[in-house]
């Protein structure tokens, strides 16, 4: 089982990667750094919260683990 701190660090790193990719996609789609950045920040906030919850739920699932 992971600690909460580990789950959060993993989520933050994953979201930084996602933030950079979303900035690029937003910029390419809109041609605006400002709009692309706003899209990326909103996406990152939603994604971070969702990922932390997802990881904590899976941490409680025993299926597929070996003792």
SEKE-67864 format. One record per residue (C-alpha): x negated, z negated, y. Coordinates in nm, 3 decimals. Example, Ala and Ser with C-alpha at 12.3 -4.5 7.8 and 13.67 -1.06 7.14 Angstrom:
// SEKE-67864
<r><east>-1.230</east><up>-0.780</up><north>-0.450</north></r>
<r><east>-1.367</east><up>-0.714</up><north>-0.106</north></r>
This chain:
// SEKE-67864
<r><east>0.000</east><up>0.000</up><north>0.000</north></r>
<r><east>-0.120</east><up>0.080</up><north>0.350</north></r>
<r><east>-0.125</east><up>-0.158</up><north>0.640</north></r>
<r><east>0.092</east><up>-0.083</up><north>0.940</north></r>
<r><east>-0.219</east><up>-0.032</up><north>1.151</north></r>
<r><east>-0.348</east><up>0.238</up><north>0.914</north></r>
<r><east>-0.011</east><up>0.415</up><north>0.915</north></r>
<r><east>-0.008</east><up>0.411</up><north>1.295</north></r>
<r><east>-0.366</east><up>0.541</up><north>1.328</north></r>
<r><east>-0.289</east><up>0.824</up><north>1.084</north></r>
<r><east>0.026</east><up>0.909</up><north>1.278</north></r>
<r><east>-0.157</east><up>0.912</up><north>1.613</north></r>
<r><east>-0.432</east><up>1.142</up><north>1.484</north></r>
<r><east>-0.177</east><up>1.374</up><north>1.327</north></r>
<r><east>0.021</east><up>1.383</up><north>1.650</north></r>
<r><east>-0.286</east><up>1.466</up><north>1.860</north></r>
<r><east>-0.338</east><up>1.769</up><north>1.638</north></r>
<r><east>0.030</east><up>1.857</up><north>1.671</north></r>
<r><east>0.021</east><up>1.803</up><north>2.046</north></r>
<r><east>-0.261</east><up>2.051</up><north>2.088</north></r>
<r><east>-0.088</east><up>2.310</up><north>1.870</north></r>
<r><east>0.245</east><up>2.262</up><north>2.050</north></r>
<r><east>0.075</east><up>2.298</up><north>2.390</north></r>
<r><east>-0.066</east><up>2.630</up><north>2.276</north></r>
<r><east>0.266</east><up>2.750</up><north>2.132</north></r>
<r><east>0.456</east><up>2.634</up><north>2.441</north></r>
<r><east>0.212</east><up>2.811</up><north>2.670</north></r>
<r><east>0.224</east><up>3.131</up><north>2.467</north></r>
<r><east>0.606</east><up>3.122</up><north>2.455</north></r>
<r><east>0.664</east><up>3.044</up><north>2.822</north></r>
<r><east>0.348</east><up>3.147</up><north>3.003</north></r>
<r><east>0.355</east><up>2.810</up><north>3.180</north></r>
<r><east>0.106</east><up>2.532</up><north>3.118</north></r>
<r><east>0.348</east><up>2.280</up><north>3.273</north></r>
<r><east>0.647</east><up>2.375</up><north>3.056</north></r>
<r><east>0.428</east><up>2.409</up><north>2.747</north></r>
<r><east>0.280</east><up>2.064</up><north>2.810</north></r>
<r><east>0.622</east><up>1.907</up><north>2.862</north></r>
<r><east>0.747</east><up>2.061</up><north>2.538</north></r>
<r><east>0.442</east><up>1.928</up><north>2.358</north></r>
<r><east>0.482</east><up>1.573</up><north>2.492</north></r>
<r><east>0.848</east><up>1.556</up><north>2.395</north></r>
<r><east>0.769</east><up>1.694</up><north>2.051</north></r>
<r><east>0.482</east><up>1.448</up><north>2.005</north></r>
<r><east>0.693</east><up>1.146</up><north>2.098</north></r>
<r><east>0.969</east><up>1.241</up><north>1.855</north></r>
<r><east>0.720</east><up>1.336</up><north>1.585</north></r>
<r><east>0.522</east><up>1.012</up><north>1.616</north></r>
<r><east>0.829</east><up>0.792</up><north>1.579</north></r>
<r><east>0.960</east><up>0.998</up><north>1.288</north></r>
<r><east>0.626</east><up>0.999</up><north>1.107</north></r>
<r><east>0.575</east><up>0.623</up><north>1.132</north></r>
<r><east>0.921</east><up>0.560</up><north>0.988</north></r>
<r><east>0.862</east><up>0.822</up><north>0.717</north></r>
<r><east>0.529</east><up>0.666</up><north>0.613</north></r>
<r><east>0.673</east><up>0.313</up><north>0.602</north></r>
<r><east>0.966</east><up>0.427</up><north>0.387</north></r>
<r><east>0.735</east><up>0.604</up><north>0.142</north></r>
<r><east>0.510</east><up>0.297</up><north>0.130</north></r>
<r><east>0.804</east><up>0.114</up><north>-0.030</north></r>
<r><east>0.869</east><up>0.382</up><north>-0.294</north></r>
<r><east>0.704</east><up>0.301</up><north>-0.627</north></r>
<r><east>0.773</east><up>0.638</up><north>-0.788</north></r>
<r><east>0.460</east><up>0.834</up><north>-0.875</north></r>
<r><east>0.216</east><up>0.542</up><north>-0.839</north></r>
<r><east>-0.012</east><up>0.414</up><north>-1.109</north></r>
<r><east>-0.067</east><up>0.042</up><north>-1.152</north></r>
